[in-house]
Amino acid sequence: MAGWFELSKSSDGQFRFVLKAGNAETILTSELYKTKSSAENGIESVQKNAAQEERYERKESTNGKWFFNLKAANHQVIGSSQMYASAQSRDAGIESVKTNGATKTVKDNS
């Protein structure tokens, strides 16, 4: 099964989206947006940028966990991954975003 985006509204009225892999695991989480249309633009940005290797910023946190950010052409962070135990797992997460990020399926839970 292919991945999908889920768009939701937080308790404070802001919007966010997550990208889910085909197994329903969250592989990318956006920051909060003030408007639904801004969150939808974020989804479009993921769809455009997910396949491009140079858009990924690979990082290690201070606690030794690994994660990545997906950035737009203007270097703004579009979304961030969960924390991974190894760099290898983080890189597998990036591959999953590359595979699933172009999906046009958006489940609007807002």
VEXFIKOL-889777 format. One record per residue (C-alpha): residue number from 1; chain; x, y, z. Coordinates in Angstrom, 2 decimals. Layout:
<rec i="NUM" ch="A" x="X" y="Y" z="Z"/>
...
end
This chain:
<rec i="1" ch="A" x="0.00" y="0.00" z="0.00"/>
<rec i="2" ch="A" x="1.20" y="3.49" z="-0.82"/>
<rec i="3" ch="A" x="1.70" y="6.19" z="1.76"/>
<rec i="4" ch="A" x="-0.54" y="9.18" z="2.46"/>
<rec i="5" ch="A" x="-0.69" y="12.54" z="4.18"/>
<rec i="6" ch="A" x="-2.91" y="13.22" z="7.18"/>
<rec i="7" ch="A" x="-3.92" y="16.82" z="7.80"/>
<rec i="8" ch="A" x="-5.15" y="17.68" z="11.28"/>
<rec i="9" ch="A" x="-6.03" y="20.62" z="13.51"/>
<rec i="10" ch="A" x="-4.38" y="20.96" z="16.91"/>
<rec i="11" ch="A" x="-6.18" y="21.94" z="20.09"/>
<rec i="12" ch="A" x="-4.97" y="25.54" z="19.72"/>
<rec i="13" ch="A" x="-6.50" y="25.85" z="16.24"/>
<rec i="14" ch="A" x="-3.30" y="25.45" z="14.22"/>
<rec i="15" ch="A" x="-2.78" y="22.89" z="11.47"/>
<rec i="16" ch="A" x="-0.15" y="20.23" z="10.84"/>
<rec i="17" ch="A" x="0.35" y="17.29" z="8.57"/>
<rec i="18" ch="A" x="2.13" y="13.99" z="8.81"/>
<rec i="19" ch="A" x="3.33" y="11.71" z="6.03"/>
<rec i="20" ch="A" x="2.53" y="8.06" z="6.68"/>
<rec i="21" ch="A" x="4.21" y="5.10" z="5.03"/>
<rec i="22" ch="A" x="2.13" y="2.28" z="3.59"/>
<rec i="23" ch="A" x="2.38" y="0.46" z="6.95"/>
<rec i="24" ch="A" x="0.79" y="3.52" z="8.68"/>
<rec i="25" ch="A" x="4.04" y="4.53" z="10.39"/>
<rec i="26" ch="A" x="4.58" y="8.30" z="10.60"/>
<rec i="27" ch="A" x="7.73" y="9.14" z="8.64"/>
<rec i="28" ch="A" x="7.58" y="12.94" z="8.49"/>
<rec i="29" ch="A" x="5.87" y="15.54" z="10.70"/>
<rec i="30" ch="A" x="5.35" y="19.18" z="9.81"/>
<rec i="31" ch="A" x="5.61" y="22.19" z="12.03"/>
<rec i="32" ch="A" x="2.41" y="23.97" z="13.04"/>
<rec i="33" ch="A" x="0.74" y="26.29" z="10.54"/>
<rec i="34" ch="A" x="-1.69" y="29.09" z="11.36"/>
<rec i="35" ch="A" x="-3.96" y="28.32" z="8.40"/>
<rec i="36" ch="A" x="-5.14" y="25.19" z="6.66"/>
<rec i="37" ch="A" x="-4.05" y="26.54" z="3.27"/>
<rec i="38" ch="A" x="-0.50" y="27.00" z="4.60"/>
<rec i="39" ch="A" x="-0.45" y="23.37" z="5.74"/>
<rec i="40" ch="A" x="-1.74" y="22.30" z="2.32"/>
<rec i="41" ch="A" x="1.09" y="24.31" z="0.72"/>
<rec i="42" ch="A" x="3.48" y="22.40" z="3.00"/>
<rec i="43" ch="A" x="2.12" y="19.11" z="1.67"/>
<rec i="44" ch="A" x="2.66" y="20.34" z="-1.89"/>
<rec i="45" ch="A" x="6.22" y="21.25" z="-0.97"/>
<rec i="46" ch="A" x="6.87" y="17.73" z="0.32"/>
<rec i="47" ch="A" x="5.44" y="16.31" z="-2.90"/>
<rec i="48" ch="A" x="7.85" y="18.51" z="-4.90"/>
<rec i="49" ch="A" x="10.97" y="18.06" z="-2.78"/>
<rec i="50" ch="A" x="10.82" y="14.53" z="-1.34"/>
<rec i="51" ch="A" x="12.62" y="12.84" z="-4.24"/>
<rec i="52" ch="A" x="15.58" y="15.25" z="-4.19"/>
<rec i="53" ch="A" x="18.53" y="13.95" z="-2.17"/>
<rec i="54" ch="A" x="19.96" y="17.42" z="-1.60"/>
<rec i="55" ch="A" x="16.82" y="18.49" z="0.28"/>
<rec i="56" ch="A" x="17.60" y="16.22" z="3.26"/>
<rec i="57" ch="A" x="19.53" y="17.47" z="6.24"/>
<rec i="58" ch="A" x="20.89" y="14.51" z="8.23"/>
<rec i="59" ch="A" x="21.45" y="15.28" z="11.89"/>
<rec i="60" ch="A" x="22.44" y="13.75" z="15.21"/>
<rec i="61" ch="A" x="20.84" y="15.07" z="18.39"/>
<rec i="62" ch="A" x="22.72" y="15.80" z="21.60"/>
<rec i="63" ch="A" x="21.39" y="12.56" z="23.11"/>
<rec i="64" ch="A" x="22.96" y="10.46" z="20.33"/>
<rec i="65" ch="A" x="19.73" y="9.83" z="18.40"/>
<rec i="66" ch="A" x="19.55" y="10.41" z="14.65"/>
<rec i="67" ch="A" x="16.95" y="12.36" z="12.65"/>
<rec i="68" ch="A" x="16.49" y="14.33" z="9.45"/>
<rec i="69" ch="A" x="14.78" y="17.43" z="8.16"/>
<rec i="70" ch="A" x="13.31" y="17.82" z="4.70"/>
<rec i="71" ch="A" x="13.94" y="21.32" z="3.40"/>
<rec i="72" ch="A" x="12.46" y="23.32" z="0.55"/>
<rec i="73" ch="A" x="14.55" y="25.08" z="-2.09"/>
<rec i="74" ch="A" x="14.57" y="28.20" z="0.14"/>
<rec i="75" ch="A" x="16.14" y="26.09" z="2.95"/>
<rec i="76" ch="A" x="13.03" y="26.29" z="5.15"/>
<rec i="77" ch="A" x="12.26" y="23.07" z="7.03"/>
<rec i="78" ch="A" x="9.12" y="21.43" z="5.62"/>
<rec i="79" ch="A" x="9.07" y="18.49" z="8.00"/>
<rec i="80" ch="A" x="11.14" y="16.48" z="10.45"/>
<rec i="81" ch="A" x="11.50" y="12.80" z="11.18"/>
<rec i="82" ch="A" x="11.19" y="10.90" z="14.41"/>
<rec i="83" ch="A" x="14.32" y="10.06" z="16.37"/>
<rec i="84" ch="A" x="16.16" y="6.93" z="15.25"/>
<rec i="85" ch="A" x="18.59" y="4.72" z="17.16"/>
<rec i="86" ch="A" x="21.10" y="4.60" z="14.30"/>
<rec i="87" ch="A" x="22.18" y="6.58" z="11.27"/>
<rec i="88" ch="A" x="21.29" y="3.54" z="9.15"/>
<rec i="89" ch="A" x="17.68" y="3.62" z="10.43"/>
<rec i="90" ch="A" x="17.49" y="7.36" z="9.78"/>
<rec i="91" ch="A" x="18.68" y="6.82" z="6.21"/>
<rec i="92" ch="A" x="16.00" y="4.15" z="5.74"/>
<rec i="93" ch="A" x="13.47" y="6.75" z="6.91"/>
<rec i="94" ch="A" x="14.72" y="9.15" z="4.26"/>
<rec i="95" ch="A" x="14.29" y="6.47" z="1.61"/>
<rec i="96" ch="A" x="10.72" y="5.94" z="2.83"/>
<rec i="97" ch="A" x="9.96" y="9.65" z="2.49"/>
<rec i="98" ch="A" x="11.43" y="9.59" z="-1.02"/>
<rec i="99" ch="A" x="9.18" y="6.64" z="-1.88"/>
<rec i="100" ch="A" x="5.98" y="7.93" z="-0.26"/>
<rec i="101" ch="A" x="6.35" y="11.71" z="-0.45"/>
<rec i="102" ch="A" x="4.92" y="12.12" z="-3.94"/>
<rec i="103" ch="A" x="1.56" y="10.63" z="-2.95"/>
<rec i="104" ch="A" x="-1.49" y="12.70" z="-3.83"/>
<rec i="105" ch="A" x="-3.60" y="11.03" z="-1.12"/>
<rec i="106" ch="A" x="-4.50" y="13.46" z="1.67"/>
<rec i="107" ch="A" x="-6.75" y="12.40" z="4.52"/>
<rec i="108" ch="A" x="-8.23" y="15.58" z="5.93"/>
<rec i="109" ch="A" x="-8.92" y="15.08" z="9.64"/>
<rec i="110" ch="A" x="-9.21" y="18.77" z="10.41"/>
end
